[in-house]
Amino acid sequence: MKPYITKKEVEEIQGKDARTQRFLTAENGCLGGCTSGTTVYAGYEFSAHPGVHEDQEGFYVLEGEGYARLGDLEFPIEAGDSFIALPGVPHTIKTKPGCQPVKVFWFHSAV
């Protein structure tokens, strides 16, 4: 087991232009559902199929401006903001029209 992965390896495995790129996973030693990666949200509407997980998922906004929805709570986000989706809470992100797409670093961890 190799407890790290390089950006080059991620791009070779998952594609350089993949909307979501997974970094640390069970293959690197993350246990109990631990995983991390980035996702770019270029759409101007919230997804009709929000994420919902049995574990918690934290987010850190790397680029762009937009909005996050956690259950019924909707709030603005921009680079430098951070938030968490607790277990079982539907969550989704959209980009603010006229702005750079929202890119987030995310991580899952066991509760």
NORWO-V847021 format. One record per backbone hydrogen bond with DSSP energy under -0.5 kcal/mol. CO is the residue of the C=O (numbers start at 0). NH is the residue of the N-H. E is the energy in kcal/mol with one decimal. If there is no record, write none. Layout:
CO/NH/E  CO/NH/E
This chain:
0/2/-0.6  5/9/-2.2  6/10/-2.5  7/11/-2.2  8/12/-2.4  9/13/-3.2  10/14/-1.6  14/17/-1.4  18/39/-1.9  20/37/-2.0  23/35/-1.7  24/27/-1.7  24/29/-2.1  25/28/-1.2  26/1/-0.6  30/33/-1.2  34/107/-3.0  35/22/-3.8  36/105/-2.9  37/20/-2.5  38/103/-2.6  39/41/-0.7  40/101/-1.7  42/94/-3.1  50/90/-2.3  52/87/-3.2  55/108/-1.9  56/84/-3.2  57/106/-1.9  58/82/-1.7  59/61/-0.6  59/104/-2.8  60/79/-2.9  62/102/-1.9  63/78/-1.0  64/95/-2.5  65/76/-2.5  66/93/-2.4  67/74/-2.3  68/70/-0.5  68/91/-1.8  69/72/-2.3  71/73/-0.5  72/69/-2.9  74/67/-2.7  76/65/-2.6  77/80/-2.3  80/60/-3.0  82/58/-3.0  83/85/-0.6  84/56/-2.4  85/88/-2.1  87/89/-0.6  89/70/-3.1  90/50/-2.3  91/68/-2.7  93/66/-2.5  95/98/-2.0  99/64/-1.3  101/40/-3.6  102/61/-2.9  102/62/-1.6  103/38/-1.9  104/59/-2.4  105/36/-2.1  106/57/-2.5  107/34/-1.4  108/55/-1.6
